[in-house]
């Protein structure tokens, strides 16, 4: 009996031990699979198609990390960065595309444009020169290189590049446009006009040709004819950046600030990554007495071009006119003076800085008195300087070519915004980009 009890106890202990050392098997888990570079690239392209730029940027950036050989992922990532106004990041993306594929033409052309927008002309020239080593007669590279040479004032080399292009493609209107601007920059207006008339024969619907003819008329002092050419260019191409800039420039000279503001605002919509339309828009907004909007435009300029003197000085003057912003005015005047002593407003900035410091020291009451006195002086200057000069662009009718009429009274010298043509791949859905200083690029389709 005792042995039976021991047997039952031993059996029970053995069963308990077996249960304790044999746990149930764990539930099966699914392995998480990482998306491939190609899959992320496709996701990025879908986001681009729906204009979800942040999602596209995230997906394409991750695609380039997963597979650095995906040249088109870098290329389209560059497009997205440009769309978002992130030029430094766009440059890095296009450079990544060229590491993956050194002959990627779209990346070469777009990188060249970004270099130009960032003022890195030497790097742009080197890029196109290297590209031409393997294809010395490439129309796009030669046109683009001529633009960069012209901006560097290397006029003989710019002309040589275009003549090389024309030796193979003699009916290229863009080459004639660029050649005309080379002569224009050197002051040879008659030869510039002759070349542009030849370009017009090849492509009578090219808005850029009329824009550049308007520049020649403007340089020659015929503002009526210039305005007519610029307006004709806008009619041919409502998205012509340079044309809107030039219409706005004449409007600003004529003190039609509303027309100038409208033209520069449109130009800024067309080329949001260029600082010039925002700067000119700020000038027009100041003319409209909209200081808040002008300050925003100046700030946009500085976001694109950190040390642009005119924007810094413009903000300094705007803040100097506001008693509660005198410290900011002091900061911007000091920032302007720190840029160097060879700037055109250096002496005026020193005087204005002393006045602002005096206002700060004098306190609110004295500052108010000084402000009133200065406002009275300003109004008196305006009454003397602007008497009889107010007007509208509607007063300037287009005089057809061949008619003679003297210059209009009451104009200041208008700015000149030329249009060159850079050919090639550079953007979304083939949209053409007309550029300040004549540099316009045709955009390439996205790469799949």
C-alpha positions in Angstrom: 0.0 0.0 0.0 2.8 2.3 0.9 4.6 1.4 -2.4 1.4 2.3 -4.3 1.2 5.7 -2.7 4.9 6.4 -3.6 4.2 5.3 -7.2 1.2 7.6 -7.6 3.2 10.6 -6.1 6.1 9.9 -8.5 3.8 9.7 -11.5 2.2 13.0 -10.5 5.5 14.7 -10.1 6.7 13.5 -13.4 3.6 14.7 -15.2 4.0 18.2 -13.5 7.6 18.4 -14.5 6.7 17.5 -18.1 4.0 20.2 -18.2 6.4 22.9 -16.7 9.2 22.3 -19.2 7.2 22.1 -22.4 5.4 25.4 -23.1 3.1 25.8 -26.0 4.8 26.8 -29.3 4.7 30.6 -30.0 2.2 32.0 -32.6 3.8 32.4 -36.0 4.8 36.0 -36.9 4.8 37.6 -40.4 8.2 39.0 -41.6 8.0 42.8 -42.4 9.4 43.4 -46.0 11.1 46.6 -46.8 10.0 48.4 -49.9 12.6 48.4 -52.7 14.0 51.4 -54.3 12.0 50.8 -57.4 8.8 50.5 -55.4 9.5 53.8 -53.6 10.3 55.4 -56.9 6.9 54.5 -58.2 5.3 55.7 -55.0 7.1 59.0 -55.5 5.9 59.3 -59.1 2.3 58.7 -58.0 2.7 61.5 -55.4 4.0 63.8 -58.2 1.1 63.0 -60.4 -1.3 64.1 -57.6 1.0 67.2 -56.8 1.6 65.9 -53.3 5.2 67.4 -53.2 6.1 66.5 -49.7 5.0 62.9 -50.1 6.9 62.7 -53.4 10.0 64.2 -51.7 9.9 61.7 -48.9 9.4 58.7 -51.2 12.0 59.6 -53.8 14.6 60.5 -51.1 14.1 57.1 -49.5 14.3 55.5 -53.0 17.8 57.0 -53.5 18.9 55.7 -50.2 17.7 52.2 -50.9 19.2 52.2 -54.4 21.8 54.9 -55.2 21.9 53.6 -58.8 18.4 55.0 -59.5 19.4 58.1 -61.5 15.8 58.9 -62.3 14.9 58.9 -58.7 17.6 61.5 -58.0 16.5 63.4 -61.1 12.8 63.6 -60.2 13.7 64.4 -56.6 15.6 67.4 -57.9 12.4 68.5 -59.8 10.4 68.3 -56.6 13.0 70.3 -54.6 12.9 73.0 -57.3 9.1 73.0 -57.1 9.4 73.7 -53.4 12.0 76.4 -53.9 14.7 74.3 -52.3 17.6 75.0 -54.7 20.5 73.7 -52.7 18.7 70.4 -52.2 17.8 70.3 -55.9 21.4 70.8 -56.8 22.4 67.9 -54.5 19.8 65.7 -56.1 20.9 66.4 -59.7 24.5 65.8 -58.7 23.4 62.5 -57.3 21.7 61.7 -60.6 25.0 62.3 -62.4 26.9 60.1 -60.1 24.5 57.3 -61.0 24.5 58.2 -64.7 27.1 60.7 -65.8 25.4 61.1 -69.2 21.9 61.9 -67.9 21.1 64.8 -70.1 18.1 66.1 -68.1 20.2 66.2 -65.0 23.0 68.0 -66.7 20.6 70.7 -68.1 18.7 71.1 -64.8 21.9 71.2 -62.7 23.2 73.9 -65.1 20.1 75.9 -64.5 20.3 75.6 -60.8 23.9 76.6 -60.8 22.9 79.7 -62.7 20.1 80.5 -60.4 22.4 80.2 -57.5 25.0 82.5 -59.2 27.5 79.6 -59.6 28.3 80.5 -63.2 31.8 78.9 -63.3 30.4 75.6 -62.2 27.7 75.8 -64.9 30.2 76.5 -67.6 32.4 73.6 -66.5 29.4 71.3 -66.5 28.4 72.1 -70.1 32.0 72.1 -71.3 32.4 68.6 -70.0 29.1 67.5 -71.5 30.2 68.8 -74.9 33.4 66.6 -74.8 31.3 63.6 -75.8 28.9 65.5 -78.1 30.5 68.6 -79.4 27.6 69.8 -81.5 24.7 69.2 -79.1 22.3 72.1 -79.6 21.1 72.2 -76.0 24.5 72.3 -74.5 25.9 74.8 -76.9 23.0 77.2 -76.4 23.2 76.9 -72.6 26.9 77.3 -72.6 26.6 80.5 -74.7 24.2 81.9 -72.1 26.6 81.2 -69.2 29.5 82.7 -71.2 27.5 85.8 -71.9 26.6 86.2 -68.2 30.3 85.9 -67.4 31.0 88.6 -70.1 33.0 86.1 -72.1 31.4 87.4 -75.3 33.9 86.0 -77.8 33.5 82.5 -76.4 29.7 82.8 -76.3 29.6 83.9 -79.9 31.9 81.1 -80.9 29.7 78.5 -79.2 26.6 79.8 -81.1 28.4 79.9 -84.5 29.5 76.3 -84.0 25.8 75.5 -83.3 24.6 77.4 -86.4 27.2 75.6 -88.6 25.2 72.4 -88.1 21.7 73.8 -87.4 21.5 77.1 -89.3 17.8 77.6 -88.7 17.8 77.6 -84.9 15.9 80.7 -83.8 17.1 80.3 -80.2 20.7 80.6 -81.2 19.9 83.8 -83.1 18.1 85.1 -79.9 21.1 84.4 -77.8 23.5 85.9 -80.4 21.4 89.0 -80.5 21.7 89.4 -76.7 25.5 89.1 -77.0 25.6 92.0 -79.3 23.0 93.9 -77.2 25.2 93.5 -74.1 28.1 94.9 -76.0 26.1 98.0 -77.1 25.9 97.0 -80.7 22.1 97.6 -81.0 22.0 97.7 -84.8 23.6 94.3 -85.2 21.5 92.9 -82.3 18.3 94.0 -84.0 19.5 92.6 -87.4 20.1 89.2 -85.8 16.7 89.2 -84.0 14.8 90.1 -87.1 16.4 87.0 -88.7 15.2 85.0 -85.7 11.7 86.4 -86.2 11.7 85.2 -89.8 12.4 81.7 -88.6 9.8 81.8 -85.8 7.4 84.7 -86.0 5.3 83.4 -83.1 8.3 83.4 -80.6 7.4 85.8 -77.8 11.1 86.0 -76.7 12.1 87.6 -80.0 9.6 90.4 -79.5 10.7 90.8 -75.9 14.3 91.2 -77.0 13.3 93.6 -79.8 11.6 95.6 -77.1 14.8 95.7 -75.1 16.6 97.2 -78.0 13.9 99.8 -78.5 14.1 100.6 -74.7 17.9 100.9 -74.8 17.5 103.3 -77.7 15.1 105.5 -75.8 11.9 104.6 -77.7 9.7 103.5 -74.7 6.5 103.5 -76.7 7.8 101.0 -79.2 9.4 99.0 -76.4 6.1 98.7 -74.5 4.4 97.7 -77.7 6.9 94.9 -78.3 6.6 93.7 -74.7 2.8 93.7 -74.8 2.9 91.8 -78.1 5.2 89.3 -76.5 2.7 88.8 -73.6 -0.1 88.3 -76.0 1.9 85.6 -77.8 2.9 83.9 -74.6 1.0 84.8 -71.4 3.5 82.7 -69.5 6.6 84.7 -70.7 8.4 85.6 -67.6 10.8 88.1 -69.2 7.9 89.8 -71.0 6.0 90.4 -67.7 9.2 91.7 -66.1 9.7 94.2 -68.9 6.1 95.4 -68.9 6.4 95.9 -65.1 9.7 97.7 -65.5 8.2 100.3 -67.8 5.1 100.6 -65.6 7.3 101.2 -62.6 9.3 103.9 -64.5 6.0 105.5 -65.5 4.9 105.3 -61.8 1.9 103.2 -62.7 2.5 101.2 -59.5 -0.6 99.0 -59.8 0.2 97.8 -63.3 3.8 97.2 -62.2 2.7 95.2 -59.2 0.4 93.1 -61.3 3.2 92.3 -63.8 5.8 91.5 -61.2 3.4 89.4 -59.2 2.7 87.4 -62.4 6.4 87.0 -63.1 6.9 85.8 -59.5 4.3 83.1 -60.1 6.0 82.0 -63.2 9.5 82.0 -61.7 9.1 81.7 -57.9 12.7 80.6 -57.4 14.2 83.8 -58.9 14.8 86.7 -56.6 14.4 89.5 -59.2 10.5 89.4 -59.6 10.1 89.5 -55.8 12.5 92.4 -55.5 10.8 94.4 -58.3 7.4 93.6 -56.8 8.6 95.0 -53.5 9.5 98.3 -55.2 6.0 98.4 -56.8 4.3 97.6 -53.5 6.2 100.4 -51.8 4.9 102.8 -54.5 1.4 101.6 -53.5 2.2 102.4 -49.9 1.7 98.7 -48.9 4.6 98.4 -46.5 3.6 95.1 -45.0 3.3 93.3 -48.4 6.6 95.0 -49.5 8.4 93.7 -46.4 7.1 90.2 -47.2 8.4 90.5 -50.8 11.8 91.7 -49.5 11.9 88.8 -47.1 11.2 86.4 -49.9 14.2 87.9 -51.8 16.5 87.2 -48.9 15.2 83.7 -48.6 16.4 83.1 -52.1 19.5 85.4 -52.0 20.7 85.9 -48.5 22.8 89.1 -49.0 20.9 90.9 -51.7 21.8 94.5 -51.0 18.6 96.1 -52.4 16.3 93.9 -50.3 18.3 94.6 -47.1 18.3 98.3 -47.7 14.6 98.2 -48.6 13.7 96.5 -45.3 15.9 99.0 -43.4 14.0 101.9 -44.9 10.6 100.3 -44.4 11.4 99.7 -40.7 12.9 103.1 -40.2 9.5 104.6 -41.1 7.8 102.7 -38.2 8.5 104.0 -34.7 8.0 100.5 -33.2 10.5 98.9 -35.6 13.5 101.2 -35.2 15.7 98.4 -33.7 15.0 96.3 -36.8 15.9 99.3 -39.0 19.2 99.7 -37.2 19.9 96.0 -37.7 19.3 96.1 -41.4 21.2 99.3 -42.0 24.2 97.7 -40.1 23.7 94.6 -42.2 23.8 96.6 -45.4 26.9 98.5 -44.4 28.6 95.2 -43.5 28.4 94.1 -47.1 31.1 96.5 -48.1 31.9 100.1 -48.8 31.5 100.0 -52.6 27.7 99.7 -52.6 25.8 102.7 -54.1 23.8 103.5 -51.0 26.7 103.2 -48.5 26.9 106.9 -47.5 23.1 107.3 -47.4 22.9 104.2 -45.2 25.4 105.7 -42.8 23.4 108.8 -42.5 20.1 106.9 -42.1 21.7 104.7 -39.5 22.7 107.7 -37.4 19.2 109.1 -37.7 17.7 105.8 -36.5 20.1 105.6 -33.6 19.2 109.2 -32.7 15.5 108.3 -32.8 16.1 105.3 -30.6 18.1 107.5 -28.1 15.6 110.3 -28.2 12.7 108.2 -27.3 9.2 108.0 -28.6 8.2 111.7 -28.3 11.3 113.1 -30.1 11.1 110.3 -32.6 7.6 111.2 -33.5 8.6 114.9 -34.0 11.5 113.8 -36.3 9.2 111.5 -38.2 6.7 114.3 -38.8 9.4 116.6 -40.1 10.8 113.9 -42.3 7.3 113.1 -43.7 6.8 116.8 -44.5 10.1 116.9 -46.3 9.3 113.7 -48.2 5.9 115.1 -49.3 7.6 118.3 -50.4 10.1 116.4 -52.5 7.4 114.3 -54.0 5.4 117.4 -54.9 8.4 118.9 -56.6 9.8 115.8 -58.3 6.6 114.0 -59.3 4.5 117.0 -60.4 2.8 116.1 -63.7 4.4 112.6 -63.8 1.6 110.5 -62.6 -0.1 108.4 -65.2 -1.1 105.0 -66.5 0.1 102.6 -69.2 -3.1 103.2 -71.0 -1.6 106.6 -72.0 1.2 104.7 -73.9 -0.3 103.5 -77.2 1.9 101.2 -79.3 3.5 103.0 -82.2 3.9 100.7 -85.2 7.4 100.0 -86.5 8.5 102.8 -88.9 6.7 105.7 -87.3 8.7 108.4 -85.7 7.9 110.1 -82.4 10.0 111.7 -79.7 10.5 110.1 -76.3 7.8 110.4 -73.7 8.4 112.9 -70.9 8.2 111.8 -67.3 9.9 108.4 -67.6 12.7 107.2 -65.5 15.1 104.7 -67.0 13.3 101.3 -67.1 15.1 98.0 -66.3 15.8 95.5 -69.0 14.9 91.9 -68.7 16.1 89.9 -71.7 15.2 86.5 -72.8 17.8 84.0 -73.9 16.9 80.5 -74.7 18.5 77.5 -73.1 17.3 74.3 -74.7 16.8 70.9 -73.2 15.4 68.8 -70.4 14.5 70.8 -67.3 11.2 70.4 -65.6 7.7 68.9 -65.3 5.6 68.1 -68.3 7.7 70.1 -70.8 6.8 73.6 -69.5 9.0 76.2 -70.9 10.9 78.5 -68.5 11.6 82.0 -69.6 14.3 83.5 -67.5 15.6 86.8 -66.3 18.7 88.0 -68.3 17.3 86.0 -71.2 18.0 82.5 -69.8 15.0 80.3 -70.6 15.0 76.5 -70.5 12.6 74.0 -71.9 11.6 71.5 -69.2 11.9 67.8 -69.8 9.3 65.3 -69.0 9.8 63.3 -65.8 11.9 60.2 -66.2 10.4 56.8 -65.4 
